[in-house]
Amino acid sequence: MHNKGTRGAEWPTLGLIVACYLVWALGTTWIAGQAPVVGVVVTALAIALFSSLQHEVIHGHPFANRRANHALVFPALALAIPYLRFRDTHIAHHRDELLTDPYDDPETNYLDAAIWSRLPRVLRAALSFNNTLLGRVLIGTAVSQVAFMHSDWRAIRAGDRGVLAGWLWHLPAVALVVLWLAALGQITFWQYLLAAYIGLSLIKIRTFLEHQAHQNAQGRTVIIEDRGPLAFLFLNNNLHAVHHLHPAVPWYRLPALYRNGRAEYLRRNGGYLYRSYAQVFASYLWRRKDPVPHPLWSRD
C-alpha cells in the first residue's frame, strides 16, 4: 500500500502541505479579521485540501518514512475525524474485492437490504436524500460522522484498543487547532465549525459516486475526467480507478498515467466514466445515483 525504500522527498506534495497550512493560517487569522465570510470560505477550502493531503500521506507520501509523513498531517484541522482512524478505514477500503460491501467496506454508503427494510421511514427518507448530490453535500457529512462514531463506539466497547488509540491520539491533534484559534485566530468558534463542515462537504463531492454496485470488482470504481479546480482540490483522485490500481503513485503523476493508458483503464472499469464534475452535478444534483440498499449484495 505504501512506497518503500530510501527515495527522497516528493517536493510537490511537501510544498503543497506547507502552502495548505499557510492558507489555513491566513484564513483563520488576517482574512477572517478583514472579511469573516471570506475567512470561512478560505478556511473551508484549506480543510478540504488538507483532507486530500492526509489521503496522500496514508499512501506513503511525501517521504519514505511513515512517521515523518504522519507528523506532517497530525493537527486535526477538520476536528471531526481522527487521522489514525481515517488511515485504518481507508486501507481497509482498498481491498477492491470488497468494494461497496455493506459490512466490509468502511467507506460505502450502501446498506444491507434487510437492515434497510427495518429502518424508520424518516431515516430512510434522509438516507435516500443523502444519495442525491445535493443531499450528500448538505447532510452527508453529518450522516457519515454519526455512523462512523457509532461504529467506533461499538468497537471501543467491544475492547478494540486500536480504535480507542485512534481517538485518544485525536485529542492532542484537536488541541493544537484549539490552541491556535485561541492564541491567534480571528475566526470565531462557530465560524470555524462551519468552515470544517463545508470543507468535509466539499470532499463529499469527490466520494459521491467513486464506487458503484457491480458484479465485477474492477467495474466498481469511477473515472471523472475533470481537470478543473475540483480535480486540484481532490488531488486528481477523481481519476479514482487509476488510484485504486496504483495506490502508491503520487497525485501529480496520475493524469499522465491515465492519459497514457486511457483505453485500458476504461476497459478495466467497464466504461464507468464521467467527463467532468459539471456532468455529475447535472446528472445527480436532485436525483439519486442509486438505491441505498445494495442492489447486488446478499449475505450468502
Protein Blocks (a to p, Z undefined) as FASTA:
>chain_A
ZZedjddcdfklmmmmmmmmmmmmmmmmmmmmmmmmlmmmmmmmmmmmmmmmmmmmmnop
abfblklmmmmmmpafkomacfklmmmmmmmmmmmklgoiaklmmkbcbdcfklmmmpcf
klmmmmmmmmpmklmmmmmmmmmmmmmmmmmmmmmmnopaklmmmmmmmmmmmmmmmmmm
mmmpcbdfklmmmmmmmmmmmmmmmmmmmpccdfblklmpccdfbfbfklmmnnoplmmm
lmmmmmmbcfklmmmmmmmmmmmmmmmnnopacfbfklmmmmmmmpcfbdfbdckbcfZZ
